[in-house]
Amino acid sequence: MKTAYELAMERLSKNAPTKKTSTEQKQQLAELDSKYAAKIAEREIFLQSERRKAAQKADFEAMEKLEKELVSDRKSLHAELEEKKEKVRNQS
């Protein structure tokens, strides 16, 4: 007797079969992950140093603005990464 999970997975695979990624695609995805991890780290380092400068001046508004900028940059870089990964996945 199959569990509800197994039945749901069968229905899902009928509606949207999973695609296998090739070795080349896996390599491209890994390169994208590495590249964007470096971009995010670079941005974090820069903004953390700016935050420290603002903290030394006791400029709490600037610190908050920099924190929001960091969160925004992370989100946009993650979105950009996922968009590029999806293009690689959809290559035939």
Buried (B, 14 or more C-beta within 10 A) or exposed (E): EEEEEEEEEEEEEEEEEEEEBEEEBEEBBEEBEEEBEEBBEEBEEEBEEBBEEBEEEEBEEBBEBBBEBBEEBBEEBEEEBEEBBEEBEEEE
